């Protein structure tokens, strides 16, 4: 491991180097401390890599949620504009049919996804993908045979979400 190699330590500072100690993987940083040009020592920090990976995953999820909310807001504004247009033209029966069709379709997709997938995170991701496809004018259909009643024991949920993403 070069992190503790004396020649490397004297030559340069190191930031976020991956080091393994027994079964623990950490990100290590080493910064030289000098006083009047004379090396006094180093400040060394270790951060558990799993914590960093977990925080990165959570940040990615938050970014996806924000993007999905933006998409949903945009779709909702489009629906409101359509509805306002129908009402402005005094096409009240068309407006009622439009409202009914929109709410029935959204509920069908929500019911389908939530009944077939055990993970709320996965459901949210799939619903977000569906909303994004609609926004882009792309048809996205879920296979009626698709389902995931339980998470695979050998794949963490975070990895599964990363694969599907």
Wavefront OBJ file of the C-alpha trace (Angstrom):
o trace
v 0.000 0.000 0.000
v 1.567 3.283 -1.120
v -0.429 5.407 1.302
v 2.050 4.762 4.132
v 5.163 4.546 1.938
v 7.659 7.042 3.487
v 8.914 8.270 0.100
v 5.379 8.918 -1.122
v 4.453 10.559 2.185
v 7.371 12.981 1.912
v 6.726 13.750 -1.758
v 3.074 14.742 -1.863
v -0.284 15.031 -0.157
v -2.924 12.431 -0.976
v -6.684 12.919 -1.204
v -9.386 10.227 -1.250
v -7.119 7.261 -1.917
v -8.905 3.940 -1.554
v -7.252 1.802 1.116
v -8.203 -1.598 2.478
v -7.673 -2.548 6.116
v -8.699 -6.155 6.719
v -12.268 -6.210 5.333
v -12.824 -2.457 5.598
v -12.517 -0.229 2.538
v -11.859 3.429 3.356
v -11.066 6.671 1.604
v -7.863 8.030 3.083
v -6.427 11.529 2.823
v -3.049 12.719 4.047
v -1.993 16.380 4.250
v 1.464 17.535 5.302
v 1.845 19.928 8.228
v 4.818 22.259 7.951
v 6.064 24.990 10.267
v 8.473 27.473 8.732
v 9.188 25.039 5.905
v 9.979 22.117 8.214
v 7.766 19.033 8.097
v 6.062 18.548 11.449
v 3.810 15.617 10.522
v 0.602 14.824 8.719
v -3.110 15.066 9.250
v -4.581 11.756 8.138
v -8.315 11.164 7.778
v -10.187 7.962 7.064
v -13.786 7.786 5.863
v -15.716 4.557 5.498
v -16.270 4.024 1.799
v -19.699 2.493 2.405
v -20.802 5.749 4.048
v -19.585 7.759 1.058
v -21.271 5.361 -1.386
v -24.485 5.521 0.645
v -24.463 9.325 0.671
v -23.774 9.390 -3.074
v -26.685 7.029 -3.669
v -28.994 9.127 -1.488
v -27.969 12.282 -3.329
v -28.658 10.568 -6.661
v -32.091 9.550 -5.393
v -32.877 13.099 -4.300
v -31.820 14.401 -7.714
v -34.081 11.837 -9.403
v -36.982 12.763 -7.127
v -36.495 16.446 -7.938
v -36.396 15.663 -11.652
v -39.507 13.489 -11.372
v -41.322 16.252 -9.479
v -40.351 18.720 -12.195
v -41.741 16.358 -14.830
v -44.953 15.811 -12.873
v -45.359 19.562 -12.365
v -44.891 20.136 -16.091
v -47.466 17.461 -16.928
v -49.897 18.924 -14.412
v -49.499 22.401 -15.899
v -50.216 20.947 -19.353
v -53.355 19.236 -18.029
v -54.528 22.435 -16.359
v -53.951 24.381 -19.580
v -55.982 21.806 -21.519
v -58.756 21.895 -18.945
v -58.751 25.696 -18.859
v -59.038 25.746 -22.655
v -62.017 23.390 -22.605
v -63.738 25.445 -19.904
v -62.991 28.709 -21.700
v -64.687 27.323 -24.817
v -67.654 26.255 -22.636
v -67.067 22.588 -23.541
v -68.072 21.393 -20.088
v -68.891 17.793 -21.025
v -65.496 17.439 -22.741
v -63.848 18.898 -19.639
v -65.591 16.334 -17.411
v -64.553 13.467 -19.705
v -60.981 14.772 -19.782
v -60.780 14.939 -15.978
v -62.208 11.441 -15.625
v -59.859 9.953 -18.237
v -56.789 11.579 -16.677
v -57.525 10.403 -13.151
v -58.477 6.859 -14.223
v -55.301 6.421 -16.286
v -53.005 7.708 -13.531
v -54.657 5.429 -10.978
v -54.353 2.392 -13.281
v -50.602 2.875 -13.679
v -50.108 3.489 -9.959
v -52.142 0.400 -9.032
v -50.323 -1.769 -11.592
v -46.828 -0.804 -10.434
v -47.501 -0.844 -6.691
v -49.209 -4.267 -6.875
v -46.312 -5.920 -8.711
v -43.161 -4.507 -7.107
v -42.177 -4.929 -3.455
v -39.815 -1.968 -3.218
v -41.275 1.509 -2.779
v -38.054 2.952 -4.203
v -38.357 0.781 -7.296
v -42.032 1.759 -7.686
v -41.077 5.419 -7.472
v -38.349 4.950 -10.059
v -40.679 3.138 -12.472
v -43.426 5.741 -12.041
v -40.850 8.463 -12.655
v -39.693 6.715 -15.831
v -43.319 6.436 -16.930
v -43.922 10.153 -16.312
v -40.718 11.085 -18.143
v -41.721 8.941 -21.138
v -45.129 10.637 -21.269
v -43.487 14.048 -21.110
v -41.218 13.118 -24.026
v -44.145 11.735 -26.034
v -42.834 8.168 -25.818
v -45.166 5.257 -25.183
v -44.038 3.150 -22.220
v -45.978 -0.027 -21.521
v -45.337 -2.406 -18.635
v -45.542 -6.110 -19.439
v -48.487 -7.578 -17.496
v -46.261 -10.525 -16.520
v -43.582 -8.345 -14.927
v -43.265 -8.354 -11.149
v -40.829 -8.495 -8.253
v -42.517 -9.867 -5.156
v -39.283 -9.759 -3.136
v -35.832 -8.274 -3.508
v -33.077 -10.649 -4.672
v -31.038 -11.678 -1.630
v -27.716 -11.291 -3.439
v -28.347 -7.771 -4.808
v -28.788 -4.773 -2.495
v -31.691 -2.479 -3.350
v -29.293 0.384 -4.123
v -27.488 -1.713 -6.757
v -30.754 -2.881 -8.307
v -31.926 0.729 -8.605
v -28.581 1.692 -10.172
v -28.934 -1.106 -12.728
v -32.479 -0.099 -13.686
v -31.709 3.596 -13.697
l 1 2 3 4 5 6 7 8 9 10 11 12 13 14 15 16 17 18 19 20 21 22 23 24 25 26 27 28 29 30 31 32 33 34 35 36 37 38 39 40 41 42 43 44 45 46 47 48 49 50 51 52 53 54 55 56 57 58 59 60 61 62 63 64 65 66 67 68 69 70 71 72 73 74 75 76 77 78 79 80 81 82 83 84 85 86 87 88 89 90 91 92 93 94 95 96 97 98 99 100 101 102 103 104 105 106 107 108 109 110 111 112 113 114 115 116 117 118 119 120 121 122 123 124 125 126 127 128 129 130 131 132 133 134 135 136 137 138 139 140 141 142 143 144 145 146 147 148 149 150 151 152 153 154 155 156 157 158 159 160 161 162 163 164 165
